[in-house]
Amino acid sequence: MPSPIRLGIVGAGAVTQVAHLPVLSRFPEVTVAALADRDLPKAAAVARRHGIRAAFDDIQAMLEAVELDALLIGTPNHLHEVHVLEALGAGLHVLVEKPIATSAAGAQRILKAAAAARRTVLVGMSHRYRHDVATVRGFVQRGELGEVESVQAVWHTFRPSRGPDNWRLRRAEAGGGAMLDLGLSALDMGLWLAGGPTPVRVSATLDRPLGARGVEQAGCAFVTCDNGATILVDVTWRHIGPGERLEVALRAAKGSAGVNPLRVWKDVRGTPTDVAPTGAGARENAFTAAVRAEWAHFAAAVRGKAPAPPLEEQVTLHRVLEAIYRAAAEGCEVTL
């Protein structure tokens, strides 16, 4: 068995502590060798709690002091691009939380740098690794549902009021609000399940941002693709209901499918038939299982055993996202 991948982590926030470290503690293919966060006491406390030997308050200090193979980036959005480029410059593979950058131009710069460095950059689109999403994707790829005609992706959460010092509420650091935070994933699910058609037109509405420098709390976007397929994205941070709402519904020429709950229907000899697979429930919840599968894919890509998703997809996503913000601001449809 090959030696574990030596991983450094930059960013000791919630996504690192809640999503990644619990999975990595039981993932023998990766060893977390060091952790960096600008808040050194926080970095040291998280490192002690998870048995990580070295803690730093600066990414460069960590890269110079510890021999690493890869870097996990879980910093505020506006730092993702610079941290990815620093990692690639040090010859490391990268798993970066979404978004890869705060602009399409930034995503393009990373694409070129990754190609030049011949290193893997995988963006943390963990929703792709959910069992139910992957199941629907399989039906589409095998052609069992026919050509996908539309996908509706809804992600509604309730985020308690945040203080003015929270970076997610400042556009310069976050890059966007609910449409970036939730809508980027919803849009990716829609395009991925539809088979990757090329977006050509966008219309959108966003709520008023909180202050001149604030970000939107909710929004809706409608994307038309070159093959006629449409993607509807509806997101909010202000959901009032019994819990988080994450739903995907797909309509195709010969069937339909959905996520949360998983459902798949086909036209079987003229009769609508439920063909969703059944089986024993997973031991892990969907979120943890998806993060574990994401790390398995990253490890395989680093070892040359599986291709990483092409970064061109990230460039496309950010071009669409920029068109969404422009369409909402100008009140008209935008052509890509």
N, C-alpha and C positions, 0 to 999 in steps of 0.2 A: 504494500500500500504506500503511495507517495506521501511525503511529509505534508503536514497541514499547511495551508496557506496562512502566512503571517499577516495579520490584519491590524491596521491602525484605524482608529475612529476619530473623526473631528466633529465635535458637537455632542454635548452630553444632555440634550434636551429630552422631551417626552418621547419622540419617535425612537430615539436610541434606547431609552430605558424600557419603554413599554413594548415596542415591536421587535427590536433586533437582539438586544442582549439576552433576553430569556430564550430565544431560539438558538443563538450562538452558543449558549452554555451547554447545549446538548447536540452540538453539530461538530463531530470530530474532524471534519475536513478543514475547519478554520480554527485558528488560535488567535484570540485577541491579545496582541502584544503591547498596545499602548493606546491611550485616550488623550485627546486634547480638547480643551474648551477655554474660552477667554476668561471664564470664572474658574480659577485654579482650585479653590476650595471645593467647588462643586465637582470638578473633574476628579480630584483626589478621592472624594467621598464615593462617587460612583465607581471608580476603579477599585477601591477597597472592597466595596460591597460585592463586586463581581470577580474578584480575584485577578484583576489586571495589574501587572507589575509596575507600569510607568504611567505617570500623568503629567501633562504639560498644559501651559496656557497659550501656546503658539504652535501652529501647524509646522512651520519651518523648523522649530527646535525639535519637534518630534521626528520629522523626516531625517534630520541630521543625526539624531542620537540613537535611533532604533532601526534595525534592518527589517524592512517590510516588503511584502509582495503586493499588497492591495490596500485600498483605503475605502472606508465607508464614510460618506459625507452626509451629515444630518444637521447642517447649520441653517441659519435664516436664508431665505430664497436668494437674496441679492449677492450672497457669498458663494453660491453653488458654482458658478462659472469659474471664478478665480481659483477656487479650491480644486476643481477638477483639473484645470490647466496646470496647477502646481503639482498635483499628483502625477499627471502624465509626464511632466517635465522631470520628475524623479524616477520615471520608469515603472510606475505602479499601475495596476489594474484598478478600476473604480466601480463601486456601486454607489450611486448618488440618489438621494431622495428626490422625488419630483418637486418642482420643475428642474430640468437640467440647467436652465438659465432663465432669465426674465425677458428674453427676446428671441426672435427667430435668428437674428444675426449672431447672438451668443451661442445658440445651439449649433449653428453652422461652424463657428470657430472651434467648438469642441469636436465636432465631426472631423474636421481637417486635422486637428491635433492628435486625435486618437488614431487616425489612419497613419499619420507620420510616425507616431510612437509605436505602432503595432501593438496596442494594448486594448483590452476590453473595457468598454464603458457601458454599464447596464443601468438604466434608470428604474427607480423603484416603483414600477407600475404593478404593485402586488395584486391588484384586482384581476390581472390576466391569469394569475395562478390559482384563483379560486376554483374548486372542483366544478361548481355549477356553471361558471363562465366557460371553463375549458370544455365541458361537455357540450354546451351549445355550439361552441366554436368547431368542435369535431363534426357535428351534424352538418354545419354549413360547409366545411372543407370537403366533406365526402359527397356533397351535392344532394343530400337526402331531402333538403327542404326547398331546393330550387334556388333561383336567384333572389337574393335579399332585396326587398323593396323599401323597407323602412325599419329604423331602430329608434326606440324611445328610451332614454336613460334619465332616471330621476335619482337625485341624491339630496336628501333633506336631513339636516342635522340641527340640533339646538346647541348653540354656543353661548354660555353665560356671558353677561356683559364683561368686557375686558377693560382694563385700565388703559389710560392714554400712553403708557410706556410699553405696551405690547407691540412688538414689531409687525405682527400680522395686520394691524390696523393702519400702518403707515405705507402708502403706496411705493415710496422710494425703496423700502426694504422688502416689502412683500411682493411687489410687482403686480398685484391685483388682489381682489377679495375672494368671495365665494366662487366666482366663475373660474378663477385660476386654481384655487384650492380644491374645489370639488368638480368643477366643470371640466378641467383638463383630463381627469380620470374618466369622467362620464363620456366625454368626446372620444377618448381613446378606446373605451369599451365599444362604443357605437361603430367606429371605423374598423376596429379589429374584428368584431363579430360580423360586420358586413363584407369582410374579405379584403379590406384595404382599398376601396375606391378612392379616386382623387376628388377632394372637395373643390367646387368651382364657384359657389355663391353662398353668401352668409347674410342672414338678418338676425337681429337680436334686440332685446330690451334688458336693461339693468336698472336696479333701483338707485336712488340718489346716494352717493357716497357720504360717509360721515365726515363732513368738513372738506375743505378744499384739497387737503392732502390725504383724505381718507380713501377707503375702498368700499366697493359694493357689498351688500349683505345678501343679495339674491339676484337671480337673473335667469333668462330663458333665451336659447339660441336655436336657430333652425338652419341646418346646413344641407345644401343640395350638392350631389356628387355627379361626376361626369357620366356615370351609367344610369342616372335617374334616381338612384337610391337617396333617401333622405335620413338625416340624423337629427333628432330633437333632444335637446339637453335642457333640463330644468333643475336648478340647484338653489339651495338657500341655507343660511346659517341660523335662520329664525323659525325653524319648524316647531309648531305647537302640536304635539301628538304623543302617543304612548311610547315612542322611542324613535331611534334613527330610522329613516326610510331610504333604502337603497333598492331600486327596482330597475330591471331592464326588460323591455318587451320587443320582440323581433317579429316582423311580418315578412313572409317570403312567398314565392309563387306557388309552392307546393306544401306549405306548412307554416307553423308559427312556433315560437319558443319564448321562454322568459326565464328570468333569474330572480331568486329570492321571493317566492319559492321556485325551484327548478320545474319547468314544464316544457314539454316538447310534443307537438301534434303534427301529424302528417296526413296527407290524403292517401288512404290505402284503398285502392279499387273503388274510389268515389265516396268513401266514408271517412270523416274526420276521426283519427285514431290516436289515442294517447300512447306515445312510444318512449316516454321519459324512462331512463334506466332506474331501477330500484336496487336497494342493497342495504347493508348494515350502515348505520351512522358512523361518521368519523369520530375518532377519539379526541381529536383537537377541534376547537371551534374553527370556523371558516377563515377568520383573520389569521390566526396563528399558523394554520396549515398552509395558507397562501404565502406567508413570509418564509416559512421553512422551504417550500418549493422554489421560491425565488432565490434563496441562498444556494439550493442544490443546482439550479440552472447557472448561477454565477460561477460556482466552483467548477462546473463542467466546462463553461466557456473559458475560464482562465486556464484550464488544463488542456484546452484544444479539443475537447470531446463533444462540444455542442456549440452552434453559432449563437451569438447574442443577437437580440432584435436589432435591425439596422437603425442607426442613429438618424437616417433620413426621415424616419417616422416622427422623431422628435421635432425636426425642423418643420415638417408639415403641420404638426399639432400647434406649434407656436405661431405659424403663419395664420392658421385658422383662428387662433385665440386673438391675435392682433386684429384680424378682420372683425371678430365679434365686438371688441371694444370700439372699433371705428364705426361699425354699423349702429351700435347703440348710441354713440355720441352724435352721429350725423342724422340718425333717424331714417336711414335708407338702406337698401340692400347693397352689399359690397361684393364685387367680383374679385376673385383671387387671380 
